Amino acid sequence: MFDIFKLLPFSTSQDPPTLESRLKDMECHFTWGLASSRSKLFCKRDMLEDIGTEEGNLWLGHIYNLQGFIWYQLSAEEQARHFLSKATEAFRQLKNMDEGPWLVVNFGNLAWLHHLLGEDEQSQDYLSKVDALLREHPSPSQDELHPEICAEKAWTLMKFDKDKKQQAADYFQKAVEMQPDMVHWRTSRVIGRVIAHKHDTDMDQDIWKEMREARELDPNNTYLAALELLVRDNRGDKVKDEAHELEEKILLNPVSSYSGIRVLLEVYRQLGDIVQAIILAEKVLKNHPTNRYLKVCAAHCYKWRILVFRDSRPNPSRSMIERAIDLHEQAIALYPDRCPLRKKIDLANICAKISGDPPRAYQIYQELLTLDLEPAHMQLVYNSYAKYLHFERREPNKSIDYHMKTAEVPLESSIRQNSIRELKRICERGNNWRCGEIQKFLETLQEDQPE
């Protein structure tokens, strides 16, 4: 339960709260348990940059707030200060007011940042501003945070941690109940819920109903429109004509991950129309040739055509494969601080498709195998290399070795289970001279499992 009196001065009969205790009671990014590894922080930083900062973006202040927090976690204090200041200005411009409850989280972040930088006088000043805002703008519901705080917390949790999407949805719901006229809060809640269930063929009816209501309230939201097409295609609806119509609307929008372009490309993938996905990706990229997000989108489309739909006819031409390689190389270079592991694996597998040029694929894998990786990434490399050895180099014996290596990494995952299933299939076929060894390996693996 939110207690506003935690943020108000204590009576003279009590010991005054310390600066640290008051900071811990703040509702802001520094107190919301936003823990993450350094590599994931880089991913989230890049994700926020790809959203775009076009004028009129209703989440602009929230974007800058989260960017400021992430930059501090990456030990870039001045960048953190810069983005938190931009958040303050963005809120003031969007609301056309100097102050309001939407600044509580931002001022809480600034109070924390100044304290962490040893600037306690400025920190105390921002705490006083938070106190004043909470007195002047009490929550409509005595037992809940102010709806502006609920909405920002919800948006932040949704963007920062996929495991907290339900918690984010709950905060959005509280915000909407207190302030139902904020359409973009409702839309974001629906988007979060739908994404969590977008591949369900029997999506819960209440989620389906919420999505249709949100579409009526927010008809110009092309991201939600694309998401609805994806869900309807899963249900068996014919959506191809509507997808073509949505293309034109998306092309008129500012370049952003919020435009829905990536989701629409996924719609075409589900429809099996990879050619149309490539045409759309290239059309958008032609209009914005330097945009890195669009280059990644285009790279995905070519990967789908060459690696996922590899049985399609005609076979991909050499020029198509070379275009895919170029886009993957650019994508890796444009996100230098992120771990581009999957992109490098995709690049290796695409290079393997060029007739007469297999050494490069092998070289990329050899480089990946020398990296000091965390267990999940290690499994990904071993499993991918095992498949490459089997399908591209026709080395089934070495492929078995790397499926075993994948299974030996002590981390339960879908990738580990994939390698175990492949080893079991080899034993079931019974035509490999290593079947006895594999069976013994699997039995030992089962014995080593914790009870």
Residue pairs with C-beta under 8 A, 6 or more apart in sequence:
1 143
2 27
2 139
2 143
2 144
2 145
4 134
4 138
4 139
6 25
7 22
7 25
7 26
7 127
7 130
7 131
7 134
8 131
8 134
8 135
9 16
9 131
10 16
10 17
19 115
19 120
19 123
19 124
19 127
20 115
22 127
23 30
23 31
23 111
23 112
23 115
23 123
23 127
24 31
25 31
26 108
26 111
26 112
26 127
26 130
27 104
27 105
27 108
27 145
27 149
27 153
28 104
28 105
28 106
28 108
28 109
28 111
28 112
29 65
29 66
29 68
29 69
29 105
29 109
29 156
30 69
30 108
30 109
30 112
31 108
31 112
32 153
32 156
32 157
34 69
34 156
34 160
34 161
36 44
36 73
36 160
36 161
38 74
39 338
39 339
41 70
41 73
41 74
42 74
42 337
42 338
42 339
43 338
43 339
44 66
44 70
44 159
44 160
45 67
45 70
45 71
45 74
45 337
46 335
46 337
46 338
47 159
47 257
48 63
48 66
48 67
48 70
48 159
49 67
50 256
50 257
50 292
50 293
51 57
51 59
51 63
51 256
51 257
51 258
52 254
52 255
52 256
52 257
52 258
53 60
53 63
54 254
54 256
57 63
57 256
57 258
58 94
58 184
59 155
59 184
59 188
60 90
60 94
61 87
61 88
61 90
61 91
61 94
61 102
61 106
62 87
62 152
62 155
62 156
63 87
64 83
64 84
64 86
64 87
64 90
65 83
65 84
65 87
65 105
65 106
65 109
65 152
65 156
66 156
66 159
66 160
67 83
68 79
68 80
68 81
68 82
68 83
68 84
68 86
68 87
68 109
68 113
69 80
69 109
71 77
71 79
71 80
71 82
71 83
72 80
72 113
72 116
77 113
77 117
80 113
81 113
84 106
84 109
84 110
84 113
87 106
87 109
88 103
88 106
88 110
91 100
91 102
91 103
91 106
92 98
92 99
95 102
99 133
100 133
100 137
100 148
101 133
101 134
101 137
101 146
101 148
101 149
102 148
102 152
103 129
103 133
104 130
104 133
104 134
104 146
104 148
104 149
105 148
105 149
105 152
105 153
107 126
107 129
107 130
107 133
108 126
108 130
110 122
110 123
110 126
111 123
111 124
111 126
111 127
111 130
112 123
114 120
114 122
114 123
114 126
115 123
134 146
137 146
138 146
139 145
139 146
139 147
139 178
140 146
140 147
140 178
140 179
141 174
141 177
141 178
144 150
144 174
144 178
145 153
145 174
147 174
147 175
147 176
147 178
147 179
147 182
147 185
148 175
148 179
150 171
150 172
150 174
150 175
150 178
151 171
151 172
151 175
151 182
151 185
153 168
153 171
154 168
154 169
154 170
154 171
154 172
154 175
154 185
154 188
154 189
155 168
155 172
155 188
156 168
157 164
157 165
157 167
157 168
157 171
158 164
158 165
158 168
158 169
158 188
158 192
165 192
165 193
165 195
165 196
166 196
168 189
168 192
169 189
169 192
169 193
172 185
172 186
172 188
172 189
172 192
173 189
175 182
175 185
176 182
176 185
176 186
176 189
179 185
180 186
183 217
183 218
184 218
186 214
186 217
186 218
187 214
187 217
187 218
187 221
187 224
189 210
190 207
190 210
190 211
190 213
190 214
190 224
191 223
191 224
191 227
193 207
193 210
194 203
194 207
194 211
194 227
194 228
194 231
195 227
197 203
197 204
197 207
198 227
198 230
198 231
198 234
199 234
200 234
201 234
201 235
203 231
203 234
203 235
208 231
211 224
211 227
211 228
211 231
212 228
214 221
214 224
215 221
215 224
215 225
215 228
218 224
222 246
222 249
222 250
222 253
222 259
222 260
223 258
223 259
223 260
223 263
224 260
225 246
225 249
225 260
226 246
226 250
226 260
226 261
226 263
226 264
226 267
227 260
227 263
229 239
229 242
229 243
229 246
229 263
229 264
229 267
230 263
230 266
230 267
230 270
232 239
233 239
233 267
233 270
233 271
234 270
239 267
239 271
240 271
240 273
243 264
243 267
243 268
243 271
246 260
246 264
247 264
247 280
250 259
250 260
250 261
250 264
250 284
251 283
251 284
251 287
253 259
253 260
255 284
255 288
255 291
255 293
255 294
256 293
257 293
261 280
261 281
261 284
261 294
261 297
262 297
262 300
264 280
265 277
265 280
265 281
265 297
265 300
265 301
268 274
268 276
268 277
268 280
269 277
269 301
269 304
269 308
272 309
274 301
274 304
274 305
274 309
274 312
275 305
277 301
277 304
278 298
278 301
278 302
278 305
281 294
281 297
281 298
281 301
282 298
284 294
284 297
285 291
285 294
285 295
285 297
285 298
288 294
292 330
292 331
292 334
292 335
295 327
295 330
295 331
295 334
296 331
296 334
296 335
298 327
299 324
299 327
299 328
299 330
299 331
299 343
299 346
302 320
302 323
302 324
302 327
302 350
303 324
303 328
303 346
303 350
305 312
305 316
305 320
305 324
306 316
306 320
306 321
306 324
306 350
306 353
307 346
307 349
307 350
307 353
316 324
316 353
318 354
318 355
321 350
321 353
321 354
322 354
324 350
325 347
325 350
325 351
325 354
328 343
328 346
328 347
328 350
329 347
331 340
331 343
332 340
332 343
332 344
332 347
339 377
341 368
341 373
341 377
341 380
341 381
342 380
344 364
344 368
345 368
345 380
345 381
345 384
347 364
348 360
348 361
348 364
348 365
348 368
348 384
348 388
349 361
349 384
349 388
349 392
351 357
351 358
351 360
351 361
351 364
352 358
352 361
352 388
352 392
358 392
358 393
361 388
361 392
362 393
365 381
365 384
365 385
365 388
368 381
368 385
369 381
369 385
371 377
371 381
373 381
375 409
375 410
375 411
376 411
376 413
376 415
378 409
379 406
379 409
379 411
379 413
379 415
379 416
379 419
380 415
382 402
382 403
382 405
382 406
382 409
382 419
383 402
383 403
383 406
383 415
383 416
383 418
383 419
385 402
386 399
386 400
386 401
386 402
386 403
386 405
386 406
386 419
386 422
387 399
389 395
389 396
389 398
389 399
389 402
390 396
390 399
396 432
397 434
400 423
400 426
400 432
400 434
400 438
403 419
403 420
403 422
403 423
404 419
404 423
404 438
404 441
406 415
406 416
406 418
406 419
407 416
407 419
407 420
407 423
407 441
407 445
408 445
409 416
420 442
420 445
423 438
423 441
423 442
424 442
426 432
426 434
426 435
426 438
427 435
427 438
427 439
427 442
432 438
